[in-house]
Each structure stands twice: as structure tokens, then as C-alpha cells.
Amino acid sequence: MSQKSERRGIHVDQSELLCKKGCGYYGNAAWQGLCSKCWREEYQRARQKQIQEDWALAEKLQREEEAAYASIQGAQSQPSLTPFSKFEEKKTNEKTRKVTTVKKFFSPSSRTAPKKESHEGKAPSPSITRQSSIETDRVSRDFVDFLKNLQKPGREIHKQCRAFIENMANKKDLGADELSECVQDFYQNMSDRLMTHFKGSTERVERVMDQVEKYIMTRLYKNVFCPETTDDEKKDLATQHRIRALHWVTIQMLCVPVDEEIPEVSDNVVKAITDVIEMDSKRVPRDKLACITRCSKHIFNAIKITKNEPASADDFLPTLIYIVLKANPPRLQSNIQYITRFCNPSRLMTGEDGYYFTNLCCAVAFIEKLDAQSLNLSAEDFERYMSGQASPRKQEPEVWPQEDAGAGRSPGLTQVYQSLDLLTGLGARQDRVLEGARSLESDLISWQESVEREVQEILEKYPLEIRTPASAIDSDNVENDRLPPPLQPQVFAG
């Protein structure tokens, strides 16, 4: 089978990773192939259109209600139907209030609470007043120490960040997209102000924005990660079950150019798996991206060591898929969505972080759509493997390789032989231990018998004689009763 046919289900053109709008930035499957900038523009345009349509519908309903009320008032006589008119007036007022509520719900200003409500809702939410964790306290201290170097701008940044966190704590009813929109708007406004203050110094702005993102997202993590308004948890379970069902996929099926028999390569594979699993323990989107970047670099190192040449993109993607299948990272979909919604957009659009994250999204999408053709299998074999009726690892050649044919042996067979050698060595050691135990038991019995013989010989040579105790001096005197009483000490007064 040719190499080209082996890669047909995994190969992804690098142009497919870019935004479909042609802006040159990296796209994302969660954004329908668009970059964060283009996606926000499309999202805001669609949302504004929806708001206008809902507003027009609310006005139409209000006009219909007013016309119905006017017709009822004209048809009825005022003097004779006073109680009924009052009832109709009350009913119409209730309908008017409902229409007004609908209009307020669809109004763009509904996302931002009015000033009166904001003053009434200044009571801190449980998420703000609860005792902060050790990590949150540490991040807060680091953020304050960092802002001290900026002096006056630092105080303003800290004030705006705290106000934004308190404002977000009061928006528990918003969906994930609305929460993301609020965070991204804050990033954009803060970045524009910093760009004006630092007079176009992009490096300094990015350094401050990294600290702002770390502080804000650490404080908001529990409220915005995998929110209840989304189906992220359901997607996590579906992805985990899918990866578990694909446990039989071998490294050869994916055409992964990695030789795990090389110790250094195996070490890089283990580190890559560890990094992608560690992503779930991080709170800041930038830290989660750093885990993906480290994982990807370990993959490139493993490929480079195996092939003795730099890795290509065609080698990287199937290896990343293999790492994800072996690791089965916890809450993978939730972490991807969290990074997509709340990461600084500049990191996802350009740079190595954006490139590696886009490849991870492609790997997850490939796993979800993995079929027989992608692995060059027949549909029957694919279904049998997925159902557990058969396993490709059991279909090995009947002729086993000889001991001196280690170079052409598959990794699975090599591991089997190593295990057999280990078991043989353990069996020999067990035999030696048992032999030593039996020898020790025989020596103890011989020692006990020799001690008993020596004691018996001593007893025979020196027999034990039991003597009667000696009697008192005057025990044989028969005239003891005639003796005078013993002398008693006497005390004389001086």
C-alpha cells in the first residue's frame, strides 16, 4: 500500500487551518472556520438583525393589542357597562405590561442593567464574597505587584478589572456566548486604552493584557467554565466514549512516524500525554494554551528523533491524533470551548499557540468523524473493531520471529518477549529462594537435634542430685522446754 493512500484520511492542507474569510488568521471549528475577529463581526451582525426582528415583532403585537382595545371600547356603552369596562381596562393594562417586558427583553440595553438597578444590585455575589482559594489569592497579589510598576495607570486598570468582575458576577442568567462577548469587549476596550497610553507599544500592551487575562479568568473560572446553559458536559462525555471505543486504533493505522522503542522518543510521548492531560488543571486560557504548545513541541521532538529530520505538518497531525487517543484528556470539549470563548483573541489568530490550538481542534474533529476509509479498513472490520467482536492486535502472523530478529519485530511482539524473559528470570529467582528456604529449614532441624544431644550427654555425665535441707542446731534437743526464756533488752532510766 502506498504512503499516499495511507495518508488520505488524515492529511489536512495548511490552507484549511486559516480563516474562511481570507483574512490570513487561523480559523477555528467552533467559529465555523472563522477567526475570532471575523466570527465576532458575524455574530454581532446576526445578533443585531435578530434584535431588530424581535423589536419589530414586539411593536406589531403592541399595535394589535391597542387596536383590539380601541375596538372594544368603541363597541361597548360606557354608562351601562362600567364594571365590565374596568375589567377590560385592567386586562389591557396587563397585556401592555407583557408587551413592554418582551420589548425590554429583546432590547440591546437588556444586556446591561440600568443605573438604578446597578445601584440596587451592589450587594456582592457569593462568588465574590466567598473565601478565595490559595491560587486566587496568589494571582491577586501577583497582579497588584505587577500593577505597582505602572503607578497611576496600574490603579485605574485594577479598578476597572474589579468593577468588571463584580459586574460579571451579577450576570448569571447570560448564556455562554453572551458571557464571551462581555469578556471579549472588555479585552478590546482595555487593549485600546493601553495602546493609547503606551503610544503603540504592542509588546507592553500584550504583557499587561496577559496579566489582566490571568487575574480576571482566575476569579471568574468557576462561573464561566462549562456553564450550565451549554451542552459542554454532554459533549465531553460523548468525546470520552468515542475515544474509549477507538482504543484499538494502532500507531500503524494512523501512519504515525514515531518509534516508541527508542527510549528518548518514548519519553517525549509520555511528556506529550502528560501535558495534554494537565491542560484541565489550569484556570487561565493562556496556561491551557501553554500546555497544548508544550505537548506539540514534544511531538515534534519525537518525530525528529525517529526520522532524523525535521517534522512536517503531515507528520504532526496524525501524531497529535494518536496522542489524544492515548491520553483521552478529561473535559476536552469544555477546555476547547473555554479557550475559544475567553482567551485573548490575538493568541488564537496568530503565533505558535494559535497554530497548535487549531491543530488540536482539527484532531478532535477528525476523531469524531473517524471512519473505515480514514484508517484504510473495510466497513466490516471497522464495525467489528468498534463493537469489540475483534481486535486488530490479535491478527498477528502465525510464524513468530526468532530471538535474533529483533530489528524486524513489531513493538507489541517485542514487549511480549521482554515480558516472557522477565517472567523466566522471576521463576528462576523463585526457585533459588525456595531452595534456600528448604536448606535453612534443614539446618535449623539439625541444630536443634545437636543441641538436644549435647544437653542429654551433660545430664548423663553430671546427674542431678536433690539434697534435703539442713536442720536447725537445736532441733534434736528434747529438753528445749526446760531452757530459760531468751533474754529481753531492758531500758534503764538515767
GUFI-289940 format. One record per residue (C-alpha): residue in three letters; chain; x, y, z. Coordinates in steps of 0.02 Angstrom, whole numbers. Layout:
<recs>
+------+-----+--------+--------+--------+
: type : mol :      x :      y :      z :
+------+-----+--------+--------+--------+
:  ala :   A :      X :      Y :      Z :
...
+------+-----+--------+--------+--------+
</recs>
This chain:
<recs>
+------+-----+--------+--------+--------+
: type : mol :      x :      y :      z :
+------+-----+--------+--------+--------+
:  met :   A :      0 :      0 :      0 :
:  ser :   A :     73 :    167 :    -48 :
:  gln :   A :    113 :    304 :     75 :
:  lys :   A :     -5 :    422 :    -14 :
:  ser :   A :   -154 :    307 :      8 :
:  glu :   A :   -111 :    282 :    191 :
:  arg :   A :   -124 :    468 :    225 :
:  arg :   A :   -281 :    507 :    129 :
:  gly :   A :   -393 :    510 :    283 :
:  ile :   A :   -277 :    614 :    393 :
:  his :   A :   -195 :    740 :    280 :
:  val :   A :   -252 :    919 :    306 :
:  asp :   A :   -196 :   1059 :    193 :
:  gln :   A :   -124 :   1204 :    292 :
:  ser :   A :   -238 :   1324 :    199 :
:  glu :   A :   -385 :   1235 :    282 :
:  leu :   A :   -322 :   1296 :    451 :
:  leu :   A :   -342 :   1478 :    401 :
:  cys :   A :   -497 :   1586 :    416 :
:  lys :   A :   -627 :   1558 :    280 :
:  lys :   A :   -643 :   1746 :    257 :
:  gly :   A :   -465 :   1751 :    191 :
:  cys :   A :   -400 :   1872 :    322 :
:  gly :   A :   -243 :   1766 :    349 :
:  tyr :   A :   -276 :   1722 :    531 :
:  tyr :   A :   -305 :   1547 :    599 :
:  gly :   A :   -485 :   1487 :    596 :
:  asn :   A :   -575 :   1376 :    720 :
:  ala :   A :   -704 :   1239 :    701 :
:  ala :   A :   -803 :   1313 :    847 :
:  trp :   A :   -816 :   1475 :    747 :
:  gln :   A :   -870 :   1387 :    586 :
:  gly :   A :   -695 :   1401 :    514 :
:  leu :   A :   -678 :   1588 :    551 :
:  cys :   A :   -550 :   1678 :    657 :
:  ser :   A :   -605 :   1763 :    817 :
:  lys :   A :   -612 :   1935 :    735 :
:  cys :   A :   -719 :   1882 :    588 :
:  trp :   A :   -828 :   1774 :    700 :
:  arg :   A :   -866 :   1919 :    816 :
:  glu :   A :   -913 :   2027 :    669 :
:  glu :   A :  -1029 :   1892 :    601 :
:  tyr :   A :  -1101 :   1858 :    774 :
:  gln :   A :  -1136 :   2042 :    810 :
:  arg :   A :  -1214 :   2065 :    639 :
:  ala :   A :  -1328 :   1915 :    662 :
:  arg :   A :  -1371 :   1967 :    839 :
:  gln :   A :  -1414 :   2144 :    787 :
:  lys :   A :  -1525 :   2077 :    649 :
:  gln :   A :  -1613 :   1963 :    772 :
:  ile :   A :  -1639 :   2106 :    894 :
:  gln :   A :  -1716 :   2214 :    758 :
:  glu :   A :  -1833 :   2074 :    705 :
:  asp :   A :  -1887 :   2042 :    885 :
:  trp :   A :  -1912 :   2228 :    913 :
:  ala :   A :  -2022 :   2240 :    758 :
:  leu :   A :  -2122 :   2089 :    817 :
:  ala :   A :  -2148 :   2166 :    989 :
:  glu :   A :  -2208 :   2330 :    913 :
:  lys :   A :  -2327 :   2235 :    798 :
:  leu :   A :  -2401 :   2141 :    946 :
:  gln :   A :  -2421 :   2303 :   1042 :
:  arg :   A :  -2513 :   2387 :    897 :
:  glu :   A :  -2630 :   2237 :    880 :
:  glu :   A :  -2669 :   2243 :   1065 :
:  glu :   A :  -2702 :   2430 :   1058 :
:  ala :   A :  -2816 :   2410 :    907 :
:  ala :   A :  -2912 :   2270 :    993 :
:  tyr :   A :  -2934 :   2376 :   1148 :
:  ala :   A :  -2994 :   2526 :   1047 :
:  ser :   A :  -3123 :   2420 :    954 :
:  ile :   A :  -3190 :   2350 :   1118 :
:  gln :   A :  -3205 :   2525 :   1192 :
:  gly :   A :  -3300 :   2588 :   1039 :
:  ala :   A :  -3422 :   2443 :   1035 :
:  gln :   A :  -3472 :   2449 :   1218 :
:  ser :   A :  -3580 :   2579 :   1304 :
:  gln :   A :  -3489 :   2674 :   1438 :
:  pro :   A :  -3633 :   2706 :   1566 :
:  ser :   A :  -3711 :   2534 :   1563 :
:  leu :   A :  -3553 :   2431 :   1563 :
:  thr :   A :  -3444 :   2522 :   1688 :
:  pro :   A :  -3389 :   2367 :   1787 :
:  phe :   A :  -3352 :   2270 :   1627 :
:  ser :   A :  -3253 :   2418 :   1556 :
:  lys :   A :  -3147 :   2424 :   1712 :
:  phe :   A :  -3114 :   2238 :   1694 :
:  glu :   A :  -3063 :   2261 :   1511 :
:  glu :   A :  -2952 :   2409 :   1558 :
:  lys :   A :  -2864 :   2305 :   1689 :
:  lys :   A :  -2842 :   2161 :   1566 :
:  thr :   A :  -2773 :   2277 :   1432 :
:  asn :   A :  -2650 :   2355 :   1554 :
:  glu :   A :  -2584 :   2182 :   1597 :
:  lys :   A :  -2561 :   2141 :   1413 :
:  thr :   A :  -2472 :   2308 :   1385 :
:  arg :   A :  -2352 :   2269 :   1526 :
:  lys :   A :  -2315 :   2098 :   1450 :
:  val :   A :  -2278 :   2177 :   1280 :
:  thr :   A :  -2165 :   2305 :   1363 :
:  thr :   A :  -2073 :   2165 :   1452 :
:  val :   A :  -2048 :   2074 :   1287 :
:  lys :   A :  -1979 :   2233 :   1209 :
:  lys :   A :  -1859 :   2259 :   1353 :
:  phe :   A :  -1801 :   2078 :   1341 :
:  phe :   A :  -1755 :   2096 :   1158 :
:  ser :   A :  -1684 :   2270 :   1177 :
:  pro :   A :  -1495 :   2288 :   1158 :
:  ser :   A :  -1491 :   2378 :   1325 :
:  ser :   A :  -1561 :   2224 :   1412 :
:  arg :   A :  -1386 :   2151 :   1419 :
:  thr :   A :  -1329 :   2297 :   1526 :
:  ala :   A :  -1426 :   2331 :   1686 :
:  pro :   A :  -1493 :   2510 :   1707 :
:  lys :   A :  -1404 :   2626 :   1826 :
:  lys :   A :  -1543 :   2614 :   1954 :
:  glu :   A :  -1534 :   2426 :   1956 :
:  ser :   A :  -1345 :   2427 :   1963 :
:  his :   A :  -1350 :   2533 :   2121 :
:  glu :   A :  -1479 :   2418 :   2197 :
:  gly :   A :  -1379 :   2263 :   2149 :
:  lys :   A :  -1213 :   2314 :   2226 :
:  ala :   A :  -1225 :   2179 :   2356 :
:  pro :   A :  -1078 :   2064 :   2320 :
:  ser :   A :  -1122 :   1896 :   2248 :
:  pro :   A :  -1074 :   1733 :   2334 :
:  ser :   A :   -935 :   1706 :   2208 :
:  ile :   A :   -853 :   1870 :   2260 :
:  thr :   A :   -881 :   1861 :   2448 :
:  arg :   A :   -833 :   1679 :   2470 :
:  gln :   A :   -663 :   1641 :   2540 :
:  ser :   A :   -539 :   1643 :   2397 :
:  ser :   A :   -433 :   1493 :   2361 :
:  ile :   A :   -246 :   1494 :   2383 :
:  glu :   A :   -219 :   1508 :   2196 :
:  thr :   A :   -341 :   1654 :   2180 :
:  asp :   A :   -255 :   1747 :   2323 :
:  arg :   A :    -85 :   1717 :   2246 :
:  val :   A :   -141 :   1778 :   2075 :
:  ser :   A :   -220 :   1933 :   2153 :
:  arg :   A :    -59 :   1975 :   2245 :
:  asp :   A :     45 :   1949 :   2089 :
:  phe :   A :    -74 :   2060 :   1989 :
:  val :   A :    -63 :   2201 :   2117 :
:  asp :   A :    127 :   2188 :   2124 :
:  phe :   A :    134 :   2195 :   1934 :
:  leu :   A :     22 :   2349 :   1926 :
:  lys :   A :    128 :   2442 :   2054 :
:  asn :   A :    261 :   2465 :   1920 :
:  leu :   A :    134 :   2556 :   1811 :
:  gln :   A :     90 :   2679 :   1951 :
:  lys :   A :    -65 :   2783 :   1904 :
:  pro :   A :   -120 :   2678 :   1753 :
:  gly :   A :   -100 :   2525 :   1862 :
:  arg :   A :   -226 :   2590 :   1989 :
:  glu :   A :   -351 :   2627 :   1851 :
:  ile :   A :   -327 :   2454 :   1774 :
:  his :   A :   -354 :   2370 :   1942 :
:  lys :   A :   -511 :   2473 :   1973 :
:  gln :   A :   -585 :   2429 :   1804 :
:  cys :   A :   -544 :   2244 :   1824 :
:  arg :   A :   -628 :   2234 :   1994 :
:  ala :   A :   -781 :   2327 :   1929 :
:  phe :   A :   -791 :   2209 :   1781 :
:  ile :   A :   -780 :   2055 :   1893 :
:  glu :   A :   -920 :   2119 :   2006 :
:  asn :   A :  -1025 :   2160 :   1852 :
:  met :   A :   -998 :   1986 :   1780 :
:  ala :   A :  -1047 :   1907 :   1946 :
:  asn :   A :  -1220 :   1985 :   1926 :
:  lys :   A :  -1244 :   1912 :   1751 :
:  lys :   A :  -1278 :   1732 :   1797 :
:  asp :   A :  -1426 :   1718 :   1679 :
:  leu :   A :  -1324 :   1755 :   1522 :
:  gly :   A :  -1278 :   1618 :   1403 :
:  ala :   A :  -1101 :   1565 :   1362 :
:  asp :   A :  -1095 :   1668 :   1202 :
:  glu :   A :  -1154 :   1825 :   1293 :
:  leu :   A :  -1025 :   1798 :   1431 :
:  ser :   A :   -891 :   1776 :   1300 :
:  glu :   A :   -949 :   1934 :   1214 :
:  cys :   A :   -935 :   2032 :   1376 :
:  val :   A :   -759 :   1969 :   1411 :
:  gln :   A :   -701 :   2000 :   1232 :
:  asp :   A :   -773 :   2176 :   1236 :
:  phe :   A :   -678 :   2210 :   1397 :
:  tyr :   A :   -517 :   2144 :   1319 :
:  gln :   A :   -542 :   2255 :   1167 :
:  asn :   A :   -580 :   2412 :   1266 :
:  met :   A :   -436 :   2383 :   1386 :
:  ser :   A :   -316 :   2348 :   1242 :
:  asp :   A :   -367 :   2508 :   1151 :
:  arg :   A :   -340 :   2612 :   1308 :
:  leu :   A :   -171 :   2533 :   1341 :
:  met :   A :   -119 :   2559 :   1161 :
:  thr :   A :   -157 :   2744 :   1179 :
:  his :   A :    -66 :   2755 :   1345 :
:  phe :   A :     90 :   2661 :   1289 :
:  lys :   A :     90 :   2753 :   1122 :
:  gly :   A :     79 :   2599 :   1012 :
:  ser :   A :    200 :   2485 :   1107 :
:  thr :   A :    122 :   2317 :   1062 :
:  glu :   A :    242 :   2218 :   1170 :
:  arg :   A :    200 :   2314 :   1329 :
:  val :   A :     14 :   2305 :   1292 :
:  glu :   A :     21 :   2116 :   1270 :
:  arg :   A :    118 :   2097 :   1432 :
:  val :   A :    -14 :   2194 :   1528 :
:  met :   A :   -157 :   2105 :   1441 :
:  asp :   A :    -82 :   1937 :   1489 :
:  gln :   A :    -89 :   1988 :   1672 :
:  val :   A :   -265 :   2057 :   1653 :
:  glu :   A :   -325 :   1895 :   1575 :
:  lys :   A :   -242 :   1793 :   1712 :
:  tyr :   A :   -321 :   1895 :   1851 :
:  ile :   A :   -496 :   1904 :   1776 :
:  met :   A :   -512 :   1724 :   1720 :
:  thr :   A :   -444 :   1655 :   1882 :
:  arg :   A :   -580 :   1748 :   1975 :
:  leu :   A :   -718 :   1703 :   1852 :
:  tyr :   A :   -665 :   1524 :   1815 :
:  lys :   A :   -798 :   1435 :   1918 :
:  asn :   A :   -937 :   1539 :   1842 :
:  val :   A :   -889 :   1531 :   1658 :
:  phe :   A :   -805 :   1361 :   1637 :
:  cys :   A :   -929 :   1232 :   1572 :
:  pro :   A :  -1083 :   1337 :   1618 :
:  glu :   A :  -1250 :   1252 :   1645 :
:  thr :   A :  -1327 :   1346 :   1499 :
:  thr :   A :  -1220 :   1247 :   1375 :
:  asp :   A :  -1206 :   1065 :   1324 :
:  asp :   A :  -1017 :   1062 :   1352 :
:  glu :   A :  -1029 :    924 :   1482 :
:  lys :   A :  -1133 :    817 :   1364 :
:  lys :   A :  -1002 :    841 :   1227 :
:  asp :   A :   -864 :    794 :   1349 :
:  leu :   A :   -947 :    628 :   1388 :
:  ala :   A :   -979 :    594 :   1204 :
:  thr :   A :   -797 :    628 :   1160 :
:  gln :   A :   -734 :    518 :   1302 :
:  his :   A :   -845 :    374 :   1249 :
:  arg :   A :   -790 :    396 :   1070 :
:  ile :   A :   -604 :    389 :   1116 :
:  arg :   A :   -633 :    237 :   1226 :
:  ala :   A :   -720 :    149 :   1082 :
:  leu :   A :   -567 :    185 :    973 :
:  his :   A :   -443 :    104 :   1094 :
:  trp :   A :   -399 :    -24 :    961 :
:  val :   A :   -328 :    103 :    838 :
:  thr :   A :   -142 :     67 :    815 :
:  ile :   A :      1 :    181 :    776 :
:  gln :   A :     19 :     98 :    606 :
:  met :   A :   -161 :    135 :    557 :
:  leu :   A :   -132 :    321 :    583 :
:  cys :   A :     37 :    316 :    493 :
:  val :   A :    120 :    397 :    643 :
:  pro :   A :    308 :    416 :    609 :
:  val :   A :    358 :    381 :    790 :
:  asp :   A :    460 :    234 :    856 :
:  glu :   A :    417 :    211 :   1039 :
:  glu :   A :    552 :     79 :   1057 :
:  ile :   A :    679 :    221 :   1062 :
:  pro :   A :    689 :    275 :   1245 :
:  glu :   A :    702 :    460 :   1206 :
:  val :   A :    553 :    451 :   1089 :
:  ser :   A :    450 :    356 :   1218 :
:  asp :   A :    495 :    488 :   1347 :
:  asn :   A :    433 :    628 :   1233 :
:  val :   A :    271 :    534 :   1200 :
:  val :   A :    240 :    516 :   1387 :
:  lys :   A :    275 :    701 :   1414 :
:  ala :   A :    156 :    749 :   1273 :
:  ile :   A :     18 :    643 :   1351 :
:  thr :   A :     52 :    719 :   1522 :
:  asp :   A :     43 :    897 :   1454 :
:  val :   A :   -121 :    874 :   1362 :
:  ile :   A :   -198 :    795 :   1519 :
:  glu :   A :   -128 :    935 :   1629 :
:  met :   A :   -225 :   1063 :   1525 :
:  asp :   A :   -382 :   1028 :   1626 :
:  ser :   A :   -298 :   1079 :   1790 :
:  lys :   A :   -261 :   1256 :   1730 :
:  arg :   A :   -380 :   1402 :   1754 :
:  val :   A :   -312 :   1534 :   1636 :
:  pro :   A :   -341 :   1511 :   1449 :
:  arg :   A :   -161 :   1562 :   1415 :
:  asp :   A :    -98 :   1425 :   1532 :
:  lys :   A :   -207 :   1295 :   1446 :
:  leu :   A :   -135 :   1351 :   1279 :
:  ala :   A :     40 :   1333 :   1352 :
:  cys :   A :      2 :   1150 :   1393 :
:  ile :   A :    -52 :   1121 :   1212 :
:  thr :   A :    105 :   1206 :   1148 :
:  arg :   A :    220 :   1101 :   1259 :
:  cys :   A :    128 :    943 :   1205 :
:  ser :   A :    152 :    990 :   1022 :
:  lys :   A :    337 :   1026 :   1044 :
:  his :   A :    364 :    856 :   1124 :
:  ile :   A :    276 :    779 :    974 :
:  phe :   A :    392 :    870 :    853 :
:  asn :   A :    543 :    811 :    954 :
:  ala :   A :    483 :    630 :    949 :
:  ile :   A :    459 :    638 :    760 :
:  lys :   A :    627 :    722 :    734 :
:  ile :   A :    720 :    590 :    835 :
:  thr :   A :    631 :    448 :    745 :
:  lys :   A :    656 :    515 :    568 :
:  asn :   A :    822 :    605 :    597 :
:  glu :   A :    749 :    756 :    508 :
:  pro :   A :    629 :    899 :    550 :
:  ala :   A :    446 :    850 :    561 :
:  ser :   A :    318 :    911 :    435 :
:  ala :   A :    138 :    961 :    460 :
:  asp :   A :     81 :    797 :    381 :
:  asp :   A :    180 :    703 :    515 :
:  phe :   A :    121 :    814 :    659 :
:  leu :   A :    -68 :    800 :    641 :
:  pro :   A :    -82 :    608 :    642 :
:  thr :   A :     39 :    601 :    789 :
:  leu :   A :    -66 :    728 :    883 :
:  ile :   A :   -220 :    622 :    848 :
:  tyr :   A :   -128 :    470 :    916 :
:  ile :   A :    -79 :    566 :   1075 :
:  val :   A :   -259 :    622 :   1104 :
:  leu :   A :   -321 :    443 :   1082 :
:  lys :   A :   -194 :    377 :   1207 :
:  ala :   A :   -221 :    517 :   1333 :
:  asn :   A :   -412 :    537 :   1322 :
:  pro :   A :   -397 :    707 :   1409 :
:  pro :   A :   -531 :    748 :   1538 :
:  arg :   A :   -663 :    877 :   1487 :
:  leu :   A :   -580 :    902 :   1319 :
:  gln :   A :   -727 :    990 :   1236 :
:  ser :   A :   -755 :   1104 :   1385 :
:  asn :   A :   -573 :   1157 :   1385 :
:  ile :   A :   -575 :   1192 :   1199 :
:  gln :   A :   -735 :   1295 :   1216 :
:  tyr :   A :   -664 :   1387 :   1367 :
:  ile :   A :   -508 :   1437 :   1271 :
:  thr :   A :   -612 :   1486 :   1120 :
:  arg :   A :   -730 :   1596 :   1220 :
:  phe :   A :   -616 :   1681 :   1345 :
:  cys :   A :   -438 :   1682 :   1279 :
:  asn :   A :   -359 :   1842 :   1217 :
:  pro :   A :   -406 :   1834 :   1031 :
:  ser :   A :   -234 :   1888 :    972 :
:  arg :   A :   -161 :   1724 :   1037 :
:  leu :   A :   -281 :   1617 :    939 :
:  met :   A :   -265 :   1711 :    774 :
:  thr :   A :    -75 :   1709 :    756 :
:  gly :   A :     82 :   1630 :    827 :
:  glu :   A :    126 :   1454 :    876 :
:  asp :   A :     -8 :   1447 :   1011 :
:  gly :   A :   -143 :   1482 :    882 :
:  tyr :   A :    -68 :   1356 :    760 :
:  tyr :   A :    -58 :   1214 :    887 :
:  phe :   A :   -231 :   1252 :    956 :
:  thr :   A :   -305 :   1248 :    781 :
:  asn :   A :   -222 :   1079 :    750 :
:  leu :   A :   -294 :   1012 :    913 :
:  cys :   A :   -468 :   1065 :    857 :
:  cys :   A :   -437 :    976 :    691 :
:  ala :   A :   -379 :    819 :    784 :
:  val :   A :   -537 :    816 :    890 :
:  ala :   A :   -646 :    842 :    736 :
:  phe :   A :   -554 :    700 :    648 :
:  ile :   A :   -582 :    583 :    795 :
:  glu :   A :   -768 :    623 :    796 :
:  lys :   A :   -782 :    583 :    610 :
:  leu :   A :   -660 :    438 :    605 :
:  asp :   A :   -722 :    300 :    490 :
:  ala :   A :   -660 :    146 :    399 :
:  gln :   A :   -596 :    243 :    250 :
:  ser :   A :   -490 :    356 :    360 :
:  leu :   A :   -398 :    204 :    428 :
:  asn :   A :   -395 :    108 :    263 :
:  leu :   A :   -506 :    -29 :    334 :
:  ser :   A :   -658 :   -116 :    266 :
:  ala :   A :   -826 :    -64 :    338 :
:  glu :   A :   -850 :   -239 :    409 :
:  asp :   A :   -683 :   -239 :    501 :
:  phe :   A :   -714 :    -63 :    567 :
:  glu :   A :   -882 :   -111 :    638 :
:  arg :   A :   -813 :   -270 :    717 :
:  tyr :   A :   -672 :   -173 :    799 :
:  met :   A :   -791 :    -39 :    862 :
:  ser :   A :   -911 :   -168 :    934 :
:  gly :   A :   -769 :   -264 :   1018 :
:  gln :   A :   -800 :   -425 :    922 :
:  ala :   A :   -621 :   -424 :    858 :
:  ser :   A :   -459 :   -332 :    886 :
:  pro :   A :   -326 :   -294 :    757 :
:  arg :   A :   -190 :   -330 :    884 :
:  lys :   A :   -240 :   -515 :    885 :
:  gln :   A :   -217 :   -534 :    699 :
:  glu :   A :    -29 :   -565 :    705 :
:  pro :   A :     65 :   -682 :    586 :
:  glu :   A :     68 :   -863 :    643 :
:  val :   A :    257 :   -878 :    617 :
:  trp :   A :    338 :   -795 :    767 :
:  pro :   A :    505 :   -707 :    738 :
:  gln :   A :    663 :   -782 :    809 :
:  glu :   A :    758 :   -708 :    954 :
:  asp :   A :    891 :   -635 :    838 :
:  ala :   A :    762 :   -548 :    729 :
:  gly :   A :    729 :   -404 :    847 :
:  ala :   A :    758 :   -274 :    713 :
:  gly :   A :    605 :   -326 :    612 :
:  arg :   A :    493 :   -364 :    759 :
:  ser :   A :    338 :   -262 :    796 :
:  pro :   A :    331 :   -162 :    959 :
:  gly :   A :    193 :   -275 :   1027 :
:  leu :   A :    293 :   -434 :    998 :
:  thr :   A :    448 :   -356 :   1071 :
:  gln :   A :    353 :   -313 :   1229 :
:  val :   A :    286 :   -491 :   1238 :
:  tyr :   A :    462 :   -564 :   1226 :
:  gln :   A :    526 :   -444 :   1357 :
:  ser :   A :    385 :   -496 :   1473 :
:  leu :   A :    424 :   -680 :   1444 :
:  asp :   A :    608 :   -652 :   1482 :
:  leu :   A :    560 :   -559 :   1640 :
:  leu :   A :    444 :   -698 :   1695 :
:  thr :   A :    579 :   -829 :   1662 :
:  gly :   A :    701 :   -732 :   1769 :
:  leu :   A :    573 :   -715 :   1907 :
:  gly :   A :    539 :   -902 :   1902 :
:  ala :   A :    724 :   -941 :   1921 :
:  arg :   A :    737 :   -821 :   2067 :
:  gln :   A :    587 :   -901 :   2149 :
:  asp :   A :    666 :  -1075 :   2133 :
:  arg :   A :    826 :  -1012 :   2213 :
:  val :   A :    728 :   -933 :   2356 :
:  leu :   A :    631 :  -1094 :   2387 :
:  glu :   A :    790 :  -1198 :   2384 :
:  gly :   A :    871 :  -1081 :   2508 :
:  ala :   A :    716 :  -1090 :   2621 :
:  arg :   A :    722 :  -1281 :   2620 :
:  ser :   A :    908 :  -1279 :   2659 :
:  leu :   A :    879 :  -1160 :   2804 :
:  glu :   A :    740 :  -1271 :   2872 :
:  ser :   A :    855 :  -1424 :   2866 :
:  asp :   A :    995 :  -1329 :   2955 :
:  leu :   A :    875 :  -1274 :   3093 :
:  ile :   A :    817 :  -1453 :   3122 :
:  ser :   A :    997 :  -1516 :   3128 :
:  trp :   A :   1046 :  -1379 :   3250 :
:  gln :   A :    900 :  -1420 :   3364 :
:  glu :   A :    946 :  -1605 :   3366 :
:  ser :   A :   1129 :  -1569 :   3404 :
:  val :   A :   1082 :  -1456 :   3549 :
:  glu :   A :    967 :  -1589 :   3622 :
:  arg :   A :   1107 :  -1720 :   3610 :
:  glu :   A :   1232 :  -1609 :   3699 :
:  val :   A :   1110 :  -1572 :   3840 :
:  gln :   A :   1073 :  -1757 :   3862 :
:  glu :   A :   1258 :  -1801 :   3869 :
:  ile :   A :   1289 :  -1670 :   4003 :
:  leu :   A :   1143 :  -1732 :   4106 :
:  glu :   A :   1208 :  -1911 :   4096 :
:  lys :   A :   1384 :  -1859 :   4143 :
:  tyr :   A :   1332 :  -1748 :   4287 :
:  pro :   A :   1170 :  -1818 :   4358 :
:  leu :   A :   1064 :  -1701 :   4460 :
:  glu :   A :   1064 :  -1738 :   4648 :
:  ile :   A :    924 :  -1672 :   4759 :
:  arg :   A :    985 :  -1645 :   4940 :
:  thr :   A :    875 :  -1621 :   5094 :
:  pro :   A :    887 :  -1452 :   5180 :
:  ala :   A :    995 :  -1442 :   5340 :
:  ser :   A :    901 :  -1447 :   5509 :
:  ala :   A :    913 :  -1314 :   5646 :
:  ile :   A :   1052 :  -1325 :   5775 :
:  asp :   A :    941 :  -1372 :   5924 :
:  ser :   A :    806 :  -1464 :   5828 :
:  asp :   A :    861 :  -1632 :   5904 :
:  asn :   A :    865 :  -1568 :   6083 :
:  val :   A :    717 :  -1644 :   6179 :
:  glu :   A :    738 :  -1533 :   6329 :
:  asn :   A :    703 :  -1369 :   6242 :
:  asp :   A :    553 :  -1337 :   6354 :
:  arg :   A :    666 :  -1334 :   6507 :
:  leu :   A :    778 :  -1197 :   6442 :
:  pro :   A :    756 :  -1022 :   6514 :
:  pro :   A :    669 :   -893 :   6408 :
:  pro :   A :    779 :   -787 :   6299 :
:  leu :   A :    846 :   -626 :   6368 :
:  gln :   A :    746 :   -470 :   6327 :
:  pro :   A :    827 :   -300 :   6314 :
:  gln :   A :    792 :   -185 :   6461 :
:  val :   A :    789 :      3 :   6464 :
:  phe :   A :    854 :     90 :   6621 :
:  ala :   A :    805 :    269 :   6660 :
:  gly :   A :    956 :    378 :   6683 :
+------+-----+--------+--------+--------+
</recs>
